[in-house]
């Protein structure tokens, strides 16, 4: 087959315009086009008065070789790549003496467990939280009643932090093996809508993710995998390996039990702070890593739709508009939008008592009133937290605690209008834009709960973003603090074999280990690490 990319057609084009445009692009007769299947659809909205849909198709034609010969070097006309997933090995009859263990049931741990189960290795999956429906009740306890369960919340439990998010399923990682396609196909098999296979920026939304992770759990269990919920790993057992490194021998649980294990995937997510501290105390190689901090900014979705799509706002083929912004500041910082959630809400995402953390979430419909996005500033260890591998965690905690106090010490979040923020005065009331964060927002001064360099950078960036998106710096736009969990503040460094640099048998994976950012990249990393474990167990 031939893959044709970059085919553009106007909004509201008739169905029959597609094969006609394909034939015109290839210079073939209609009778030479045998079939066409949709691979991807996006849009080009750079000209709001002439927005176009952009397609990629796989084509069956009468003379494939002749067409490819006519377009040598054309990046938009090439053979269709083979995106089928192939397992790297299969478990031996009866399985290995010790089963592989996965710590964490977020996107990375979920796909690590799934791939291991599909290869016959019967993994044991541990998570400190609860199954997704019980976890959802605990999460709503914080949002509705300001009651936090430190082991069951937005960060911990079945599905990981990605469950309470926009459910974005795209990333910028290089993927020559099409592992992302494997992830999307497994999601569809678990109940996700088919359109995630071809939308340029697919998403699922929280409610659909809940049922999907349940379905995938059942598949893993049917293949011999085992889940152990409310099971927190508090320590690891190590023995000298003879070359100055150590070898993993097992896991000590919070309840005092011990699990013998020599192949463990560490997929704990970016908020597993006690685990990071334990690993550091045991000498596991950890490095401080750059991340970003800032706020969540909200605008009515209708403002964003009009700014991005003009008179085409609301068109069903466009949906709720999103944006991506970045500004390089005079103080050397970069301000950028992060995890933009069209038609969504800002949510309470703390996992520790006495702290406030914000995040964004959308449902599949993206039909809620506000658009929200992280508005964050990049920071780095050498400049901002040079005190050691765990210094970034302490920086996060400092500002999350300050946000808790500024919000009223009740899990309400501190908020400020853009107008007051730009004027350097505390907000005493909010304006036209109603914040969506629950349990509530306290008008205040956000400079109380972020570093001066972050405040200065955001003040410089807002007018620049207002010139790109009308009303972005509107005085009534509202900002809610603080956004600190953009990515892991540490990296548990691993070698080419995916094992820790100095602990054999420990496989750091996903966002918490510093190797992913978001659902899709974390799932892809889970697949890669599961393959490495499977091959290691066969040696």
ZAGUVO-872363 format. One record per residue (C-alpha): residue in three letters; x, y, z. Coordinates in pm, 1 decimal. Layout:
<sites>
residu;x;y;z
ALA;X;Y;Z
...
</sites>
This chain:
<sites>
residu;x;y;z
UNK;0.0;0.0;0.0
UNK;94.5;365.2;-35.9
UNK;76.2;621.1;242.6
UNK;-29.9;967.1;124.7
UNK;20.4;1248.8;375.5
UNK;-59.6;1619.4;380.2
UNK;-374.5;1605.3;166.3
UNK;-569.1;1926.4;236.5
UNK;-939.1;1989.4;182.2
UNK;-1166.3;2272.5;300.2
UNK;-1408.9;2238.0;588.8
UNK;-1749.1;2098.6;486.5
UNK;-1611.0;1928.7;177.0
UNK;-1834.7;1651.8;38.8
UNK;-1734.3;1291.3;97.0
UNK;-1669.4;1235.5;-272.0
UNK;-1408.4;1512.7;-269.4
UNK;-1163.1;1282.6;-91.0
UNK;-1105.8;1019.1;-364.6
UNK;-1106.6;1295.0;-626.1
UNK;-833.9;1483.2;-436.0
UNK;-629.8;1164.5;-391.2
UNK;-642.0;1088.7;-762.4
UNK;-552.6;1447.1;-851.1
UNK;-254.5;1442.1;-614.0
UNK;-122.6;1115.2;-758.3
UNK;-218.0;1190.9;-1118.7
UNK;-418.6;870.1;-1161.3
UNK;-762.7;783.5;-1293.0
UNK;-1045.8;713.7;-1050.2
UNK;-1044.7;349.8;-1159.9
UNK;-682.2;313.9;-1042.6
UNK;-773.7;394.0;-680.3
UNK;-897.8;66.2;-532.3
UNK;-948.0;178.0;-171.6
UNK;-842.6;438.1;81.0
UNK;-836.3;415.9;461.1
UNK;-797.6;707.6;699.9
UNK;-473.9;715.0;900.9
UNK;-480.4;1067.7;1042.8
UNK;-687.3;1384.8;1032.4
UNK;-582.5;1722.6;1167.0
UNK;-645.3;2081.4;1070.2
UNK;-451.6;2383.7;953.6
UNK;-601.4;2691.7;1121.3
UNK;-324.6;2939.2;1042.9
UNK;-570.1;3125.0;818.1
UNK;-889.7;3152.0;1019.2
UNK;-1085.3;3254.7;709.8
UNK;-978.5;2940.8;521.9
UNK;-930.4;2657.4;773.1
UNK;-850.1;2329.5;604.9
UNK;-859.5;1967.3;711.7
UNK;-531.6;1780.9;663.5
UNK;-549.4;1406.0;591.9
UNK;-320.8;1103.6;575.9
UNK;-452.3;794.7;393.6
UNK;-330.5;445.3;316.6
UNK;-412.9;361.3;-44.2
UNK;-455.5;48.7;-250.0
UNK;-387.0;126.7;-616.6
UNK;-354.5;-70.1;-937.9
UNK;15.4;3.5;-995.5
UNK;187.2;95.3;-670.6
UNK;540.7;66.9;-808.9
UNK;469.9;309.3;-1092.7
UNK;330.4;573.1;-858.2
UNK;623.1;547.7;-616.3
UNK;865.1;571.0;-909.5
UNK;690.7;890.6;-1023.5
UNK;740.4;1061.0;-686.1
UNK;1095.7;975.3;-574.8
UNK;1195.6;1167.5;-263.2
UNK;843.4;1298.4;-199.1
UNK;803.9;1268.0;179.2
UNK;423.9;1271.3;145.8
UNK;406.8;971.9;-89.8
UNK;581.6;659.3;34.0
UNK;519.2;291.0;105.2
UNK;291.9;228.6;401.8
UNK;510.1;129.0;697.9
UNK;444.8;-191.8;889.2
UNK;310.3;-74.3;1226.3
UNK;218.1;-417.4;1364.1
UNK;355.0;-499.4;1708.2
UNK;576.4;-807.1;1746.8
UNK;656.9;-960.2;2084.1
UNK;1029.2;-986.1;2153.5
UNK;1000.2;-1324.1;2329.6
UNK;763.3;-1562.6;2507.6
UNK;783.9;-1698.2;2860.7
UNK;911.3;-2054.1;2892.9
UNK;673.3;-2335.9;2976.7
UNK;581.3;-2305.4;3342.5
UNK;720.2;-1952.6;3362.5
UNK;1032.4;-1826.4;3544.9
UNK;1105.2;-1920.5;3904.5
UNK;1030.7;-1565.7;4022.4
UNK;755.9;-1361.7;3860.2
UNK;835.7;-1006.9;3742.2
UNK;698.7;-729.7;3960.7
UNK;563.1;-392.7;3847.8
UNK;535.7;-116.1;4108.1
UNK;268.8;132.1;4001.3
UNK;-54.5;95.3;3803.8
UNK;-43.1;416.8;3600.7
UNK;-3.0;422.7;3220.2
UNK;356.4;299.5;3234.6
UNK;289.6;21.6;3484.5
UNK;-33.5;-72.5;3310.7
UNK;136.9;-132.4;2976.1
UNK;441.4;-294.0;3132.2
UNK;206.2;-536.6;3305.5
UNK;-1.8;-590.9;2993.5
UNK;295.8;-669.6;2768.1
UNK;448.6;-903.2;3026.2
UNK;112.9;-1079.1;3064.9
UNK;68.5;-1108.9;2688.5
UNK;413.2;-1270.2;2668.3
UNK;316.0;-1520.5;2938.1
UNK;521.0;-1387.6;3231.8
UNK;228.5;-1349.6;3477.1
UNK;341.7;-1023.0;3640.9
UNK;258.4;-910.0;3993.6
UNK;143.6;-545.5;3992.5
UNK;163.3;-349.1;4318.2
UNK;1.4;-12.4;4388.4
UNK;-29.8;187.2;4709.8
UNK;-373.4;311.2;4597.7
UNK;-709.7;153.0;4524.4
UNK;-899.6;21.9;4223.0
UNK;-1014.7;303.9;4001.9
UNK;-1376.8;334.9;4114.8
UNK;-1287.4;340.8;4484.1
UNK;-1007.8;581.3;4405.6
UNK;-1254.1;805.7;4222.1
UNK;-1469.0;828.7;4536.0
UNK;-1165.0;928.6;4742.7
UNK;-1064.7;1188.5;4483.5
UNK;-1413.2;1340.5;4489.8
UNK;-1378.6;1351.1;4869.1
UNK;-1103.6;1611.0;4825.5
UNK;-1286.3;1802.4;4554.9
UNK;-1623.7;1812.1;4730.9
UNK;-1541.7;1794.9;5102.7
UNK;-1173.6;1899.6;5126.6
UNK;-1085.6;1554.6;5264.0
UNK;-753.8;1412.7;5139.9
UNK;-656.3;1044.4;5138.1
UNK;-274.8;1049.5;5092.4
UNK;-275.9;699.2;4939.6
UNK;-578.7;738.6;4709.5
UNK;-609.4;1061.3;4511.3
UNK;-532.4;1219.5;4174.4
UNK;-175.5;1088.8;4188.2
UNK;-207.8;739.1;4339.0
UNK;-426.4;443.5;4247.1
UNK;-535.4;248.3;3942.0
UNK;-472.2;443.8;3621.8
UNK;-223.1;683.3;3778.0
UNK;-229.8;1060.3;3737.9
UNK;-338.4;1021.1;3375.0
UNK;-684.5;904.3;3480.0
UNK;-776.2;1250.6;3608.0
UNK;-648.7;1448.3;3311.7
UNK;-749.8;1541.6;2960.8
UNK;-650.5;1195.1;2846.2
UNK;-420.5;1331.0;2575.2
UNK;-277.4;1054.3;2359.0
UNK;-7.3;1225.2;2159.7
UNK;357.1;1300.0;2226.8
UNK;676.5;1402.4;2052.9
UNK;893.6;1100.0;2131.7
UNK;1062.9;920.8;1844.4
UNK;869.8;600.7;1779.8
UNK;1030.0;405.5;1493.3
UNK;865.5;80.2;1607.7
UNK;515.5;232.1;1621.3
UNK;473.6;139.8;1986.5
UNK;230.6;429.0;2016.2
UNK;7.5;248.8;1769.5
UNK;13.6;-58.1;1993.5
UNK;-95.9;161.7;2285.0
UNK;-384.6;315.2;2089.7
UNK;-502.1;-22.1;1958.7
UNK;-505.4;-165.9;2310.9
UNK;-703.9;135.6;2430.0
UNK;-960.6;86.6;2151.7
UNK;-986.6;-283.0;2238.6
UNK;-1053.6;-173.3;2597.6
UNK;-1336.5;57.6;2496.6
UNK;-1182.1;381.3;2372.3
UNK;-1347.4;547.7;2069.1
UNK;-1204.3;446.8;1731.2
UNK;-1123.9;807.8;1645.3
UNK;-812.5;799.7;1865.1
UNK;-654.9;588.5;1588.7
UNK;-676.4;870.9;1335.2
UNK;-724.4;1205.9;1511.5
UNK;-405.7;1411.8;1495.8
UNK;-444.5;1506.4;1863.4
UNK;-649.1;1222.7;2015.7
UNK;-781.4;1231.1;2369.1
UNK;-1012.5;1019.3;2580.7
UNK;-1114.3;1204.5;2896.2
UNK;-1150.5;1086.4;3252.8
UNK;-1478.3;892.6;3250.8
UNK;-1374.9;676.1;2954.0
UNK;-1032.2;614.6;3102.9
UNK;-1195.5;469.7;3413.3
UNK;-1374.3;193.0;3221.8
UNK;-1073.1;129.8;2999.4
UNK;-826.6;65.1;3280.3
UNK;-1079.4;-172.6;3436.7
UNK;-1103.0;-363.9;3110.2
UNK;-725.3;-383.9;3075.8
UNK;-693.8;-502.2;3435.8
UNK;-932.8;-787.4;3360.1
UNK;-725.1;-882.8;3056.4
UNK;-402.8;-889.3;3258.3
UNK;-566.3;-1103.1;3526.1
UNK;-710.2;-1340.6;3265.4
UNK;-355.4;-1390.7;3135.1
UNK;-226.3;-1484.6;3480.5
UNK;-125.9;-1142.6;3610.5
UNK;-201.1;-1045.2;3968.3
UNK;-285.1;-707.1;4121.7
UNK;-220.5;-621.5;4486.4
UNK;-392.0;-296.8;4588.5
UNK;-317.7;-77.4;4889.5
UNK;28.8;-230.6;4891.0
UNK;302.3;25.0;4942.9
UNK;667.6;-69.0;4896.0
UNK;861.9;87.3;5181.8
UNK;1208.5;-63.0;5125.2
UNK;1414.7;-277.3;4890.2
UNK;1644.2;-568.9;4974.7
UNK;1985.3;-554.8;4805.8
UNK;2298.5;-768.7;4800.5
UNK;2645.3;-692.1;4664.1
UNK;2687.6;-793.6;4300.8
UNK;3067.0;-826.2;4318.5
UNK;3155.4;-540.2;4083.5
UNK;3079.5;-250.4;4315.7
UNK;2713.6;-250.6;4224.3
UNK;2421.9;-418.5;4398.0
UNK;2152.9;-665.3;4298.1
UNK;1785.5;-649.1;4388.0
UNK;1655.9;-941.4;4592.0
UNK;1311.7;-833.6;4706.6
UNK;1067.4;-574.8;4837.8
UNK;962.5;-487.9;5191.5
UNK;598.7;-378.0;5219.3
UNK;436.5;-128.8;5451.7
UNK;248.9;-412.4;5626.3
UNK;575.3;-589.0;5713.7
UNK;554.9;-856.9;5444.9
UNK;838.1;-938.1;5204.8
UNK;813.6;-1021.8;4834.8
UNK;1112.5;-1199.2;4680.8
UNK;1184.3;-1048.3;4339.5
UNK;1482.2;-1002.3;4110.0
UNK;1317.1;-822.6;3815.3
UNK;1120.7;-515.8;3928.7
UNK;982.9;-237.9;3710.8
UNK;964.7;88.5;3902.3
UNK;672.6;280.4;3747.0
UNK;568.6;486.8;4047.9
UNK;485.1;822.3;3882.5
UNK;623.7;1168.4;3945.6
UNK;472.6;1213.1;4294.2
UNK;610.8;905.7;4475.5
UNK;827.3;1118.0;4700.4
UNK;872.9;868.1;4987.6
UNK;984.2;606.9;4732.7
UNK;1240.4;846.6;4585.2
UNK;1371.7;922.3;4934.6
UNK;1395.2;552.4;5017.8
UNK;1581.5;471.4;4696.6
UNK;1824.4;756.2;4755.1
UNK;1891.9;634.5;5109.9
UNK;1968.9;287.4;4968.5
UNK;2224.9;430.6;4728.1
UNK;2027.7;388.9;4404.7
UNK;2170.0;632.3;4150.5
UNK;1939.6;935.9;4126.3
UNK;1996.6;1273.1;3960.7
UNK;1812.5;1602.0;3995.3
UNK;1622.2;1686.1;3676.8
UNK;1472.9;2006.0;3529.0
UNK;1098.8;2061.2;3559.6
UNK;861.2;2358.8;3562.4
UNK;638.9;2542.7;3807.3
UNK;366.2;2802.5;3772.3
UNK;-11.7;2832.4;3775.3
UNK;-327.6;2722.1;3592.9
UNK;-488.0;2992.7;3379.2
UNK;-854.8;2983.9;3276.5
UNK;-1053.3;3156.0;3001.9
UNK;-1401.4;3087.4;2867.7
UNK;-1362.6;2823.9;2597.1
UNK;-1560.8;3047.0;2360.8
UNK;-1282.7;3307.0;2376.7
UNK;-1024.0;3051.9;2271.4
UNK;-1249.8;2908.2;1998.7
UNK;-1303.2;3251.8;1843.3
UNK;-935.8;3344.7;1869.5
UNK;-823.9;3023.1;1700.8
UNK;-1104.6;2952.7;1454.1
UNK;-1279.0;3286.1;1391.8
UNK;-1618.8;3241.2;1226.5
UNK;-1559.6;2865.0;1211.6
UNK;-1568.1;2837.9;1592.7
UNK;-1798.5;2559.2;1699.0
UNK;-1762.9;2359.4;1378.0
UNK;-1805.7;1986.4;1462.4
UNK;-1493.6;1887.5;1268.0
UNK;-1283.7;2127.8;1473.8
UNK;-1416.7;2075.4;1825.9
UNK;-1296.8;2280.2;2120.8
UNK;-987.3;2479.1;2026.9
UNK;-653.3;2430.2;2199.9
UNK;-332.3;2630.5;2196.5
UNK;39.6;2597.8;2256.3
UNK;239.3;2903.5;2360.5
UNK;596.8;2983.3;2461.2
UNK;784.7;3302.7;2544.0
UNK;1155.0;3352.8;2619.4
UNK;1193.1;3618.2;2888.8
UNK;1451.5;3884.1;2961.0
UNK;1549.4;3707.2;3285.4
UNK;1653.6;3399.0;3088.9
UNK;1342.9;3198.5;3176.9
UNK;1095.7;3039.1;2936.9
UNK;722.1;3057.7;3004.3
UNK;503.8;2808.0;2820.5
UNK;157.8;2655.6;2820.8
UNK;145.4;2304.2;2960.5
UNK;-118.4;2030.1;2947.2
UNK;-381.1;2255.7;2787.8
UNK;-732.7;2123.5;2858.0
UNK;-1004.6;2254.0;2623.5
UNK;-1352.6;2259.6;2773.4
UNK;-1227.7;2122.6;3104.7
UNK;-1166.3;2215.7;3465.1
UNK;-884.2;2280.6;3709.0
UNK;-861.0;2007.2;3971.8
UNK;-704.2;1960.4;4313.6
UNK;-410.0;1724.8;4263.5
UNK;-218.8;1716.5;4589.6
UNK;-103.5;1388.1;4738.9
UNK;33.9;1525.9;5064.7
UNK;-145.7;1683.7;5357.5
UNK;-109.8;2058.3;5405.2
UNK;-26.5;2127.8;5041.8
UNK;-215.2;2256.5;4735.7
UNK;-138.8;2138.2;4381.8
UNK;-338.0;2212.4;4065.2
UNK;-379.6;2014.7;3744.8
UNK;-616.4;2017.8;3447.1
UNK;-881.3;1766.0;3342.9
UNK;-1132.3;1725.1;3058.5
UNK;-1399.0;1476.0;2964.8
UNK;-1414.6;1324.6;2617.6
UNK;-1675.1;1583.6;2510.2
UNK;-1458.7;1878.6;2620.6
UNK;-1788.9;2057.7;2671.2
UNK;-1736.7;2244.0;2998.7
UNK;-1737.9;2622.4;3006.6
UNK;-1370.9;2705.1;3059.1
UNK;-1044.8;2627.5;2885.5
UNK;-747.9;2587.1;3118.3
UNK;-376.6;2536.5;3082.4
UNK;-69.7;2525.9;3294.1
UNK;124.5;2850.5;3258.7
UNK;464.7;2741.7;3380.2
UNK;827.5;2846.8;3393.5
UNK;1119.2;2614.6;3332.1
UNK;1366.4;2568.4;3616.9
UNK;1684.6;2362.8;3642.5
UNK;1900.0;2206.8;3915.4
UNK;2220.5;2401.5;3857.1
UNK;2045.9;2735.8;3882.3
UNK;1753.4;2679.0;4116.8
UNK;1805.5;2372.1;4338.7
UNK;2172.2;2267.2;4340.6
UNK;2161.0;2113.6;4688.7
UNK;2134.4;1751.0;4575.7
UNK;1927.4;1489.0;4390.4
UNK;1614.9;1543.3;4603.2
UNK;1633.3;1923.2;4623.3
UNK;1366.7;1965.0;4355.6
UNK;1119.0;1776.7;4574.8
UNK;1182.9;2017.8;4861.4
UNK;1134.2;2312.6;4627.1
UNK;798.6;2169.2;4518.0
UNK;691.3;2112.5;4876.8
UNK;787.6;2465.6;4978.9
UNK;561.2;2632.6;4725.9
UNK;279.5;2379.3;4761.6
UNK;275.2;2452.0;5135.8
UNK;275.6;2825.3;5068.1
UNK;-20.3;2778.0;4831.1
UNK;-207.1;2584.8;5100.4
UNK;-162.9;2872.5;5344.9
UNK;-246.5;3139.7;5085.5
UNK;-566.3;2953.5;4999.1
UNK;-682.3;2951.3;5359.9
UNK;-528.5;2624.9;5491.5
UNK;-834.8;2426.9;5381.0
UNK;-731.4;2284.0;5039.7
UNK;-888.5;2585.7;4871.8
UNK;-648.4;2716.6;4607.5
UNK;-508.1;3069.4;4590.7
UNK;-637.2;3258.9;4286.1
UNK;-582.3;3595.6;4123.4
UNK;-718.9;3775.7;3820.6
UNK;-473.7;3859.9;3544.7
UNK;-555.7;4229.0;3587.8
UNK;-460.4;4226.5;3955.4
UNK;-159.0;4006.6;3888.4
UNK;-24.4;4245.8;3626.2
UNK;-87.2;4543.4;3857.7
UNK;92.4;4376.9;4146.7
UNK;-204.4;4387.9;4382.8
UNK;-386.2;4112.9;4564.3
UNK;-726.3;4009.4;4430.3
UNK;-1015.0;4061.1;4672.7
UNK;-1278.6;3937.7;4427.5
UNK;-1293.9;3763.2;4091.5
UNK;-1452.6;3890.1;3771.9
UNK;-1621.3;3754.1;3461.6
UNK;-1424.6;3428.6;3451.7
UNK;-1545.0;3183.0;3716.2
UNK;-1268.8;2945.5;3831.6
UNK;-1350.8;2575.2;3813.4
UNK;-1119.9;2445.0;4090.0
UNK;-1291.9;2261.1;4373.5
UNK;-1331.1;2272.8;4670.5
UNK;-1289.4;2646.1;4607.9
UNK;-1065.2;2941.6;4522.7
UNK;-950.1;3215.9;4761.7
UNK;-873.3;3552.9;4594.4
UNK;-524.4;3656.6;4703.0
UNK;-177.0;3743.9;4574.4
UNK;-3.8;3460.0;4388.1
UNK;336.1;3616.7;4448.6
UNK;306.1;3469.3;4800.1
UNK;334.5;3116.1;4667.5
UNK;580.2;3126.9;4375.3
UNK;941.7;3243.0;4336.8
UNK;999.2;3601.6;4222.0
UNK;1162.3;3485.7;3898.9
UNK;849.7;3286.3;3809.8
UNK;619.1;3580.6;3885.4
UNK;837.4;3820.1;3681.6
UNK;852.6;3580.2;3386.2
UNK;475.7;3522.2;3375.3
UNK;413.3;3899.6;3397.4
UNK;634.2;3948.8;3093.5
UNK;481.2;3659.9;2899.3
UNK;111.1;3739.3;2943.3
UNK;100.6;4046.6;2711.7
UNK;302.8;3855.6;2451.9
UNK;50.8;3570.1;2464.4
UNK;-233.0;3824.7;2442.8
UNK;-93.7;3937.8;2109.5
UNK;-111.5;3578.7;1983.7
UNK;-450.7;3482.6;2128.2
UNK;-705.7;3759.0;2170.9
UNK;-822.6;3806.2;2532.5
UNK;-549.4;3579.0;2669.7
UNK;-431.7;3860.3;2900.1
UNK;-787.0;3984.3;2966.5
UNK;-802.6;4138.9;3315.9
UNK;-1075.0;3892.4;3423.7
UNK;-889.5;3578.8;3317.2
UNK;-813.4;3390.7;3636.2
UNK;-500.5;3212.3;3752.9
UNK;-499.5;2942.5;4022.1
UNK;-192.4;2817.8;4205.1
UNK;19.6;2622.5;4213.9
UNK;122.5;2394.6;3927.5
UNK;431.8;2205.8;4047.1
UNK;390.3;1848.0;3924.1
UNK;463.0;1912.7;3555.6
UNK;715.7;1629.5;3551.6
UNK;937.8;1437.3;3787.0
UNK;1204.6;1644.9;3964.4
UNK;1441.3;1346.6;3958.5
UNK;1578.0;1091.0;3713.9
UNK;1655.4;737.4;3828.5
UNK;1921.5;690.2;3566.7
UNK;1929.3;363.3;3373.9
UNK;2162.8;203.5;3123.7
UNK;2106.2;69.4;2773.4
UNK;1964.8;-248.9;2927.0
UNK;1699.4;-32.9;3103.9
UNK;1832.0;-131.7;3448.6
UNK;1943.6;110.5;3717.8
UNK;2306.3;212.4;3673.7
UNK;2406.2;52.5;4003.0
UNK;2124.3;-185.8;4104.5
UNK;2080.7;-490.7;3882.4
UNK;1722.5;-609.8;3855.4
UNK;1570.3;-265.6;3915.9
UNK;1415.2;-115.2;3601.0
UNK;1323.4;255.2;3641.5
UNK;1040.9;345.0;3402.3
UNK;798.0;612.2;3299.6
UNK;739.9;963.3;3419.2
UNK;844.5;910.8;3779.8
UNK;1187.0;785.6;3673.0
UNK;1230.0;1081.5;3439.2
UNK;1177.0;895.2;3110.4
UNK;830.6;1008.1;2997.9
UNK;584.1;1294.4;3013.0
UNK;217.9;1211.9;2964.2
UNK;3.0;905.6;2905.5
UNK;130.6;796.9;2564.7
UNK;502.9;841.7;2626.0
UNK;470.1;668.5;2964.9
UNK;284.5;375.7;2808.0
UNK;547.2;346.9;2533.7
UNK;822.8;344.3;2793.9
UNK;633.7;75.4;2983.6
UNK;637.0;-144.4;2674.5
UNK;1010.3;-93.2;2620.9
UNK;1097.7;-172.6;2980.3
UNK;869.6;-477.8;2986.5
UNK;1052.3;-608.5;2679.0
UNK;1387.8;-554.1;2850.6
UNK;1266.7;-741.5;3159.2
UNK;1132.7;-1029.8;2951.2
UNK;1459.6;-1064.5;2760.8
UNK;1655.5;-1040.8;3086.0
UNK;1450.2;-1318.4;3241.7
UNK;1518.3;-1545.4;2944.8
UNK;1897.2;-1523.5;2983.6
</sites>
